[in-house]
Each structure stands twice: as structure tokens, then as C-alpha cells.
Amino acid sequence: DDDDDDDDADDPGVSARRAAERVAGRSRRAAVFGKDGGLAEENGLYSDADSDDDLGMDGDHGEGLGVGAADWKRGLNGALQKTRQKSLMEMVYDDGGDGDSGDSENDSGNDSDEDDGDALFKKATDDHLSSKQDQFDRSKFLTEVVSGLDLTDPALRNRFVTGDWSAAKSRDAKAPRAEGDESGDDDDGAEVYGDFEDLETGEKFDGTGTGEAEKGGEGEEQDEDGDGDDSEDGGSGDDSESEGAARRRAEKIAKKEQFLAEGDSKKKTGGFGRGANGANDEEPASYFDLVKGEMQDQMARTRRELDLMPERIREALEGFRPGAYVRVVLRGVPKEWVENFDPTRPLLVGGLNASEDQMGFTQLRLKKHRWHRKVLKNQDPLVFSVGWRRFQALPIYSMQDANSRHRMIKYTPEHMHCHCTVFGPMVPQNTGVVCFQTLSSKSASFRISATAVVLEVDHAMKVMKKLKLTGTPLKVFKNTAFIAGMFNSALEVAKFEGASLRTVSGIRGTVKKAVKPGSHLKGIVKKDDDLGTGPKASEDGAFRASFEDKLLLSDIVFLRGWVRVDIPRFYNPVTSLLLAHGEKWLGMRTVGQLRWEKQLPIPTNPDSLYKPIDRPNRVFNKLFVPKALQSALPFKSKPKIEPARKTKTLDQKRAVVMDAGEKKLATLVQQLNTIRNDKSVKAKEKAALKRKLRAKDVAKEEQWRSTLQKETRKKRYREEGQAEKRKAMKSNGMK
């Protein structure tokens, strides 16, 4: 048998084979059994093992538990350490190098005897932390080693909460301490060896391991069930307890009583709102005060936890605190900034969000500054100061209609807000913006042109412009007409198919389809058209349209539509910091500045000039009703217009001869009318003279009144100025 041969240590072949197995990492350890057939403890090797590796067990049932039983795992741990990926916490906060797993195993193997009496939770030093942080997880309980464990061993039982806690206390006292560690009376010990209550059985344990049963007889029953060994190992727990543990236990009891008392008081008071009436000043007066107090408590707890952390870990979690001196490394800096660096000029260092590196369209709510002299013109370059950036762009101004359409405007309103769309880096909403037309410090006028705030950012913005097109009929049918002069190509007609048309007289219509250039329009005969097939639609852009009534050739057809405005993708960052001392940054200039510099006149469009409107009176034809239709109409609807008579009537032909009385009466009536007309003329002249005199008196009174008001205002302003001066002198004297 191979195992029997291996047990013979004096055999030279066995020694050579063992040496070869150690080199290959497959060495095995012989099991040592006691007299009773169980595993014997050699120098406490198995009494305080924390895991399967500490016991020296491998996964093979045929091999015993020897000193080198875990040697074959060293190569496996090293391979796992190299292939295992680090967690996010390790990658962020770990700054130590990867140690050799084999060396760490050797170190742990050599120190296994020294760590025999360590506590259950032991703070690892920095060397052990850096060497063991990437090792294989050994906390799993393997079913292969169940047969090799003695579950009735008190040393193994004392490793759990149901065992003797005094044994753990003694092991912690015997364990060697690293530099900087205090004795067993620290906060960690208080947490490990504090009071404990078994929720299943109801038994309470103190820090010494002794338990008090709430009901009589339960302690003895538990002793019989499996805790009978506590009397042997934990009998001297009260004697080994230090004064520090007793003091901490008393503090914990006091804190618990205070917590219970506060909970009872809160239940009695009934929540917040008591402090406002004076019943309890410690209670918050409102829900806002309650939330504010909770936030302050959370901040205080966070600050206390951060104060206990090492400086390196605190910086990794919290960042650099205000007032700390740091060294900043700038990468990708232009060489002009280094060459023209001015140490006397302070620099502000900030950061940008990830979304602010993307370019897109930004919509602003803009208002011209009231101190700026001129209104802003559409697509005139402006310098925008947004956050950490300053850049030049070509803005598009618009107003939002009731149907949420953005209608382009040519100039900014005088005292109103408008929308502004620019191309540039995307910034968060509600960011303040300041606009300039020039960055020169020698500008005579106010430099800030407008102020704005960011409303929306997107990769595409829709701004529409009003479009009004006019055309004239080329050929008119009953409800159809061919219109020319409105579009320039068939492609434009196809884009506006279905658009609504309207004439000056109010007749509505619709665009139907474009007419092919060069095709004949039947029904019209020109002088140069010998065949009589009609003129050719030589104008490109003619189309057929349908109307609700017949048009006239003199009608003007117009189309009111909307066309999308292309926003210029112009982005020119201000690089004034890259220039040498004394140099000026020159950006894009406005059209007005170019005309002023080159002394160019403003071009005028004759069609845009206002001209007197001269419209001749149109003479419409008389209504003609056919005789056949007149005979079919009722008498009420028949036309009753009599034709003009060529001869005079009898009343017009006969002469009127008056007698003497009628002549005398007519003369009297004429004289009375003459007197009345003369009186009315004199009355009108007198009223006009009276109004003229009254106007002179009113003018004199207004002049006197305006002079008096000016003097009164001057006097009031003088008194107010003197009062403000006395107030200012008095306030300065008091200071």
C-alpha cells in the first residue's frame, strides 16, 4: 500500500518522493490519531482553525490530514489570483500592488502557530491586507471535510456565539498586537463581546459568556442539550472581565434606557408641532423643522464617520476638502497658453458635466438690455457667456405663437422677451446667459447687449418663417385656373401641393399640380400662334389650381405659408487667454460694422419702398338676365329696371303758368330764404371769431400753467435732494 510506504519516514525512496511532491506542490501530510481513534491536537493545530485551509484539508477522501495537505492549493490560489477580476470597490480605493499569492500563503502558514489564540474578528495590518485582498474565497464550508471534523470538540464550539465567550476573551488577550493597536478594551471588543440575546430560546448572555434564563429551568435544559461544557470553560468569566468592559456595558444600558424613554415620550407627544405652542420646546414646530433636524443629524453622523477614517480613504470617498493645497495636472493644453502664460492673472478651475461636451442647439429666453442703445438684428454675431464658456454664434430670434409655433422675427422686441436659438455646447436648463456684441473695454456704450436663460437643449430646433407668395392667372376656366409667377420650378410646386390659396376678392382655392414647361394651354390664342392650339407654359413653376368660384384675369392670387429656417451651425470659442499681453481677440463682425469700416451705403430694394397706392375705379358690367330665364321667374324676382326714355314725358313738356297771387307768394318765400341764409352766414363767422379768441386765451393759460408746474417740480426736486444730502451726512456722521 502506498500510504503505508509513505508513513515510513526512514525509507530513502519515500523521502525522495516527498521532496518531489513538495516541489510540484502536491505534498501530503500524514494524519495523527489519538488513542481513542479521533484526530489528535498537535500543539493546538486544530483547536482554533478558522477555515478548511487552516485545518490543512484538501478535497480528497483518500488522503489524510497532514502538515503539507494544503500545499497543492498554493499554485491554484496563484492562478485564481491572476485570473480573478477585482471588484469595483477594490479598483476605486485600492492603491496597493498585487502581491504573490504563494508568498502570502507561506507567510500565513508560518504564522499559523502564532495566531493560535486570535479573536474571531481581528484587524489586519496593512501588509496582510495588501497581500491577501485578492486571495481565493475560503469562507465556504466544504462537505468533503465533514468526516474529518469533531463537532463535539469544545474548541470548535467556542468559535460560535453558543460557545464559551470567555475562551475567545482569553485567546484575544494572548494574541500578539500590531503596532498602534490598543489592548482588548477597545470599541471593537465591546462590539464583539457585548450582551447577546438568543431570540429562539429567549436566553440572555453577557460579555463573560454566562447566560440567565428568563424562565426557571431553561438554563439547565440548555445545559443538558449541549451547553454543559460552559461550566468548565466559562466558569471564571466574571473574574476575567475588566473594568473597561463593565463601564462600557453600563454605558450601553444607559443609552438603551434613554432611547426607550425618548421613544415613549415621542409616542406621548404625538409627533411634531408641539414646540410651536410651548408644550415641548425640544419637539420640532413643523414638518420642515423635523426634516431639517434629521438632515443635520445625518450630516453630523457622516462627519463623525469620516473623521474616524484615514486621510487616504476619506479623500477617496469625500474628495479634497476646502482649503486643501492640491497640484492639478492639465492635459491637452494649447501651446499658446503656455507661451503667453501670465502668472499675475488669476485662473478659475472648474469642471464640466459629461453632457456639456456635446454640441447641439440651445433655445434661450432673451431680452435686450434696457441700457443697450440699439435693437439686435437677426443673425448678427453675438458673444454668449454661458457657465465656463464664452463663444460667438449667430442667433435666430423668434416668437412663440398660440399654436406653439416659433415664428422668426427680424429684430428683437424693445421691451419684451423673445426666444433665441443658437448652436453651441449643451448646458443644463435655467442656466444664466449674458450676451455681448463686443469684448472691447474701450466701448463708449453699455457693453451688455442682452440677458437670457436656457429653456431647452436639443439636437434639432424648428423655427418657421412667414412666406407670402403672389401670382396671376394665366388661363381661367369655370372653377379651375392656371397660375403663373408664384413658384420658380415644378419642385417647389410639388412641395406646396394642397396648400390653400386666396384672391384679393376673397375667393379661396387649392394648389393642385404643376404644369410641364413647354406644354400648350388650350383655349388661348395669341397673335404668334398660327395653329390656335394655345400658348405654351414657358414659365417654369406654373401650376393648376381649383377655386370655389370663377376668377378674373385681373385677380391677384396669393399664398400664405410657412417655411423652415436653417439655423447656422457657427461656433467660435473666445480664445482671449491664448493671446499675448496687449493683443485683442477679433471675432466675426456684424454687417453694420463692415459697412461702416468700408464706407458702403445701405442697399435699397425698390420693391421695399413705400409708394402711393393708385387704384383705378373698376367698372363692372351690368347684370344680364336672359329672356327665357326672366319668363320662368316669378314676378317678385323679375328685374324691374326700366330702360332710359328717349323722349320727355308730359309733365316735363308742359309749362307752369302762375297767377298774380301765386307770384306774390313765391316772391315772399324767396325773400325769407335769402334773409335766413344771410343770418346763418353771419352766425358762422361770429362763432369762428369767438373760437379764435378762446384759443388764444387757452394758449396763454397753458403757458402760464406749464411755467408754474416747472417751478413747482424744480422746488420739489431741490427739497428732495437737500433731504437726501442731510440724510447721507447724518448716516456718515453716525458711522
C-alpha positions, 0 to 999 in steps of 0.5 A: 500500500502506498500510504503505508510506504509513505508513513515510513519516514526512514525509507530513502525512496519515500523521502525522495518522493516527498521532496518531489511532491513538495516541489510540484506542490502536491505534498501530503501530510500524514494524519495523527490519531489519538488513542481513542481513534479521533484526530489528535491536537498537535500543539493546538493545530486544530483547536482554533482553525478558522477555515478548511485551509487552516485545518490543512484539508484538501478535497480528497477522501483518500488522503489524510490530514497532514502538515503539507495537505494544503500545499497543492492549493498554493499554485491554484490560489496563484492562478485564481489570483491572476485570473480573478477580476477585482471588484469595483470597490477594490479598483476605486480605493485600492492603491496597493500592488498585487502581491504573490499569492504563494508568498502570502500563503507561506507567510500565513502558514508560518504564522499559523502557530502564532495566531493560535489564540486570535479573536474571531474578528481581528484587524489586519495590518496593512501588509496582510491586507495588501497581500491577501485582498485578492486571495481565493474565497475560503469562507465556504464550508466544504462537505468533503471535510465533514468526516474529518471534523469533531463537532463535539470538540469544545474548541470548535464550539467556542468559535460560535456565539453558543460557545464559551465567550470567555475562551475567545476573551482569553485567546484575544488577550494572548494574541500578539498586537500590531503596532498602534493597536490598543489592548482588548478594551477597545470599541471593537471588543465591546462590539464583539463581546457585548450582551447577546440575546438568543431570540429562539430560546429567549436566553440572555448572555453577557460579555463573560459568556454566562447566560440567565434564563428568563424562565426557571429551568431553561438554563439547565435544559440548555445545559443538558442539550449541549451547553454543559461544557460552559461550566468548565470553560466559562466558569471564571468569566466574571473574574476575567472581565475588566473594568473597561468592559463593565463601564462600557456595558453600563454605558450601553444600558444607559443609552438603551434606557434613554432611547426607550424613554425618548421613544415613549415620550415621542409616542406621548407627544404625538409627533411634531408641532408641539414646540410651536405652542410651548408644550415641548420646546425640544419637539420640532414646530413643523414638518420642515423643522423635523426634516431639517433636524434629521438632515443635520443629524445625518450630516453630523453622523457622516462627519463623525464617520469620516473623521474616524477614517484615514486621510487616504480613504476619506479623500477617496470617498469625500474628495479634497476638502476646502482649503486643501493645497492640491497640484492639478495636472492639465492635459491637452493644453494649447501651446499658446497658453503656455507661451503667453502664460501670465502668472499675475492673472488669476485662473478659475478651475472648474469642471464640466458635466459629461453632457456639456461636451456635446454640441447641439442647439440651445433655445434661450429666453432673451431680452435686450438690455434696457441700457443697450442703445440699439435693437439686435438684428437677426443673425448678427454675431453675438458673444454668449457667456454661458457657465465656463464658456464664452463663444460667438454664434449667430442667433435666430430670434423668434416668437412663440405663437398660440399654436406653439409655433416659433415664428422668426422675427427680424429684430428683437422686441424693445421691451419684451422677451423673445426666444433665441436659438443658437448652436453651441455646447449643451448646458443644463436648463435655467442656466444664466446667459449674458450676451455681448456684441463686443469684448472691447473695454474701450466701448463708449456704450453699455457693453451688455447687449442682452440677458437670457436663460436656457429653456431647452437643449436639443439636437434639432430646433424648428423655427418657421418663417412667414412666406407670402407668395403672389401670382396671376392667372394665366388661363381661367376656366369655370372653377379651375385656373392656371397660375403663373409667377408664384413658384420658380420650378415644378419642385417647389410646386410639388412641395406646396401641393394642397396648400390653400390659396386666396384672391384679393376678392376673397375667393379661396382655392387649392394648389393642385399640380404643376404644369410641364414647361413647354406644354400648350394651354388650350383655349388661348390664342395669341397673335404668334400662334398660327395653329390656335392650339394655345400658348405654351407654359414657358414659365417654369413653376406654373401650376393648376389650381381649383377655386370655389368660384370663377376668377378674373384675369385681373385677380391677384392670387396669393399664398400664405405659408410657412417655411423652415429656417436653417439655423447656422451651425457657427461656433467660435470659442473666445480664445482671449487667454491664448493671446499675448499681453496687449493683443485683442481677440477679433471675432466675426463682425456684424454687417453694420460694422463692415459697412461702416469700416468700408464706407458702403451705403445701405442697399435699397430694394425698390420693391421695399419702398413705400409708394402711393397706392393708385387704384383705378375705379373698376367698372363692372358690367351690368347684370344680364338676365336672359329672356327665357330665364326672366319668363320662368321667374316669378314676378317678385324676382323679375328685374324691374329696371326700366330702360332710359326714355328717349323722349320727355314725358308730359309733365316735363313738356308742359309749362307752369303758368302762375297767377298774380297771387301765386307770384306774390307768394313765391316772391315772399318765400324767396325773400325769407330764404335769402334773409335766413341764409344771410343770418346763418352766414353771419352766425358762422363767422361770429362763432369762428371769431369767438373760437379764435379768441378762446384759443388764444386765451387757452394758449396763454393759460397753458403757458402760464400753467406749464411755467408754474408746474416747472417751478413747482417740480424744480422746488420739489426736486431741490427739497428732495435732494437737500433731504437726501444730502442731510440724510447721507451726512447724518448716516456718515456722521453716525458711522 
